[in-house]
């Protein structure tokens, strides 16, 4: 799963702001920020409303 793409987002003043598109490994290497979420890697990065926390993304990667 490490080559699947996700969109990283963070909440700023109550609004979700995109940080960028990256593969799962890159996403898990990002600095830990409060409110950071990632699109589900089985969806289309940047086009899905199914968002995961860093822990959920890491667990999903570990289970595959």
Order of alpha helices (4+ residues) and beta strands (2+ residues): beta-beta-alpha-beta-beta-alpha
